[in-house]
Amino acid sequence: MARSRYLLFKSGDKWRESQRKRAEILFREYPDIEKAYSLTHSLRMIFNKRSTIESARLNMAKWYNKVEEAGFHSFNVIAATFYEHSEEILNFYIRRSTNAAAESFNAKIKSFRAQLRGVVDIPFFLFRLTKLYA
């Protein structure tokens, strides 16, 4: 079971032969793990395919149905979160861009602020920030 952990993070077509055998044994002994892996893999494939927003929305709806049929509480929570933020998530299909750059910049600002141990003079802080990161 311990060595099977890493194969669950990969797509089935990227498994080595030993991982394929291990997955076969794991899924035979624990069918719930196979269901969970299948749900995770199908969600991963929705975002790996180049498609339009409409087809992605349809694929997400099919995935919601699969999650409901599987009956895993943790996946229901994930599906509910995806459903609430579906419009923002589906914006990924416009240019296949994420907000990673903005998140990275926010992390840099937090780090810079932590190095100064707080900000007293806000205009000077913004001046230093623009000189460093602009």
C-alpha positions as CSV (number, residue, x, y, z in Angstrom):
1,M,0.0,0.0,0.0
2,A,2.8,2.4,0.8
3,R,4.4,2.1,-2.6
4,S,1.0,2.5,-4.3
5,R,0.7,6.1,-3.2
6,Y,2.8,7.6,-6.0
7,L,1.0,5.9,-8.8
8,L,-2.3,7.5,-7.7
9,F,-0.8,10.9,-8.4
10,K,0.0,10.0,-12.0
11,S,-2.2,9.4,-15.1
12,G,-2.6,5.7,-15.9
13,D,-0.9,6.0,-19.2
14,K,2.3,7.2,-17.5
15,W,2.6,4.2,-15.1
16,R,5.5,1.8,-15.4
17,E,4.8,-1.9,-15.7
18,S,5.5,-2.5,-12.0
19,Q,3.1,0.4,-11.1
20,R,0.5,-1.1,-13.4
21,K,0.6,-4.4,-11.6
22,R,0.6,-2.7,-8.2
23,A,-2.5,-0.6,-9.3
24,E,-4.3,-3.8,-10.4
25,I,-3.7,-5.4,-7.0
26,L,-4.6,-2.2,-5.1
27,F,-7.8,-1.6,-7.1
28,R,-8.8,-5.3,-6.7
29,E,-8.4,-5.2,-2.9
30,Y,-9.8,-1.7,-2.4
31,P,-12.5,-0.8,-5.0
32,D,-13.3,2.5,-3.3
33,I,-9.7,3.7,-4.1
34,E,-10.3,2.8,-7.7
35,K,-13.6,4.9,-7.7
36,A,-11.8,7.8,-6.1
37,Y,-8.9,7.6,-8.5
38,S,-11.3,7.5,-11.5
39,L,-13.1,10.6,-10.3
40,T,-9.8,12.4,-9.7
41,H,-8.4,11.3,-13.1
42,S,-11.6,12.4,-14.9
43,L,-11.4,15.8,-13.3
44,R,-7.7,16.1,-14.3
45,M,-8.6,15.2,-17.9
46,I,-11.2,17.9,-18.1
47,F,-8.5,20.5,-17.6
48,N,-5.9,18.8,-19.7
49,K,-8.0,18.8,-22.8
50,R,-8.1,21.7,-25.1
51,S,-11.8,22.5,-25.5
52,T,-14.3,25.3,-25.5
53,I,-16.1,26.7,-22.4
54,E,-19.3,25.0,-23.5
55,S,-17.8,21.6,-23.8
56,A,-15.9,22.0,-20.5
57,R,-19.2,23.0,-18.8
58,L,-20.8,19.9,-20.2
59,N,-17.9,17.7,-19.0
60,M,-18.0,19.4,-15.5
61,A,-21.8,18.6,-15.3
62,K,-21.1,15.0,-16.2
63,W,-18.3,14.9,-13.5
64,Y,-20.8,16.3,-10.9
65,N,-23.2,13.4,-11.8
66,K,-20.3,10.9,-11.3
67,V,-19.5,12.4,-8.0
68,E,-23.1,12.2,-6.9
69,E,-23.3,8.6,-7.9
70,A,-20.0,7.7,-6.1
71,G,-21.3,9.0,-2.8
72,F,-17.9,10.2,-1.4
73,H,-18.4,13.0,1.1
74,S,-15.0,14.6,0.3
75,F,-15.8,14.7,-3.4
76,N,-19.2,16.2,-2.7
77,V,-17.5,19.1,-0.9
78,I,-15.1,19.6,-3.9
79,A,-17.9,19.4,-6.4
80,A,-19.9,22.0,-4.4
81,T,-17.0,24.3,-4.4
82,F,-16.4,23.9,-8.1
83,Y,-20.2,24.5,-8.7
84,E,-20.2,27.7,-6.7
85,H,-17.1,29.1,-8.6
86,S,-17.8,27.5,-11.9
87,E,-17.9,30.7,-14.0
88,E,-14.5,31.8,-12.6
89,I,-13.0,28.3,-13.1
90,L,-14.3,28.0,-16.7
91,N,-12.7,31.3,-17.6
92,F,-9.5,29.2,-17.7
93,Y,-10.7,28.0,-21.2
94,I,-10.7,31.5,-22.7
95,R,-6.9,31.8,-22.9
96,R,-5.9,28.8,-20.7
97,S,-4.4,31.3,-18.2
98,T,-4.6,31.2,-14.5
99,N,-4.1,33.7,-11.7
100,A,-0.7,32.2,-10.8
101,A,1.1,35.5,-11.6
102,A,-1.1,37.5,-9.3
103,E,-0.8,34.9,-6.5
104,S,3.0,35.0,-6.9
105,F,3.1,38.7,-6.7
106,N,0.9,38.7,-3.6
107,A,3.3,36.2,-2.0
108,K,6.2,38.6,-2.8
109,I,4.4,41.5,-1.2
110,K,3.7,39.5,1.9
111,S,7.3,38.4,2.2
112,F,8.5,42.0,1.7
113,R,6.1,43.2,4.4
114,A,7.2,40.4,6.8
115,Q,10.8,41.4,6.3
116,L,10.0,45.0,7.4
117,R,8.0,43.6,10.4
118,G,4.9,45.7,9.5
119,V,4.3,48.9,7.6
120,V,4.0,52.3,9.3
121,D,4.6,54.7,6.4
122,I,2.3,53.4,3.7
123,P,3.4,55.8,0.9
124,F,7.1,54.9,1.5
125,F,6.2,51.2,1.5
126,L,4.4,51.5,-1.8
127,F,7.4,53.5,-3.2
128,R,9.9,50.8,-2.1
129,L,7.6,48.1,-3.5
130,T,7.4,49.8,-6.9
131,K,11.2,50.2,-7.0
132,L,11.8,46.6,-6.2
133,Y,9.1,44.8,-8.2
134,A,8.1,47.2,-11.0
